[in-house]
C-alpha cells in the first residue's frame, strides 16, 4: 500500500482548513443581525486565518512545481 508523504498530507489539510474557515466566516457574517454587530470582527479574523492558509497552500504548491 502506498502512503502519502507527510508534506502532501499537511498541504491538503492546510487547504481544507483554509476553505472551511472562509466558508464559516461568510455564512456566519451573513447571519449576524444588526443587534449582534460585535460578532463581526470574529468572522473577519476567521476569514483572515482561512485566507492565510489558502495562500500558504498555493505558495507551497508553486514552490513544489519549481523544484
C-alpha positions in Angstrom: 0.0 0.0 0.0 1.3 3.4 -1.0 1.5 6.0 1.7 1.4 9.7 1.1 4.2 11.9 2.2 3.5 14.0 5.3 4.2 17.2 3.3 1.4 16.4 0.8 -1.0 15.4 3.6 -0.2 18.5 5.6 -0.6 20.7 2.4 -4.1 19.3 1.7 -5.0 19.7 5.4 -3.9 23.3 5.3 -6.1 23.9 2.2 -9.1 22.2 3.8 -8.8 24.2 7.0 -8.5 27.4 4.9 -11.5 26.7 2.8 -13.5 25.7 5.9 -12.6 28.9 7.7 -13.5 31.1 4.7 -16.9 29.3 4.3 -17.7 29.6 8.0 -16.8 33.3 8.0 -19.1 34.0 5.1 -22.0 32.1 6.5 -21.5 33.5 9.9 -21.2 37.1 8.8 -24.3 36.7 6.7 -26.4 35.5 9.6 -25.2 38.2 12.1 -28.0 40.6 12.7 -27.7 44.3 13.4 -28.2 43.5 17.1 -25.1 41.4 17.2 -22.7 43.5 15.1 -19.9 43.0 17.7 -19.5 39.4 16.4 -18.3 40.6 13.0 -14.6 41.0 14.0 -14.6 37.3 14.9 -15.7 36.4 11.5 -13.3 38.8 9.9 -10.5 37.2 11.8 -11.7 33.7 10.8 -11.7 34.9 7.2 -8.1 36.2 7.5 -6.9 32.9 9.0 -8.5 31.0 6.1 -7.1 33.4 3.6 -3.6 32.9 5.0 -4.0 29.1 5.0 -5.1 29.1 1.3 -2.2 31.4 0.4 0.2 29.2 2.3 -1.1 26.2 0.3 -0.7 27.9 -3.0 2.8 29.2 -2.2 3.9 25.6 -1.2 2.4 24.2 -4.4 4.2 26.8 -6.5 7.5 26.0 -4.8 6.9 22.3 -5.4 6.5 22.9 -9.1 9.8 24.8 -9.2 11.7 22.0 -7.6 
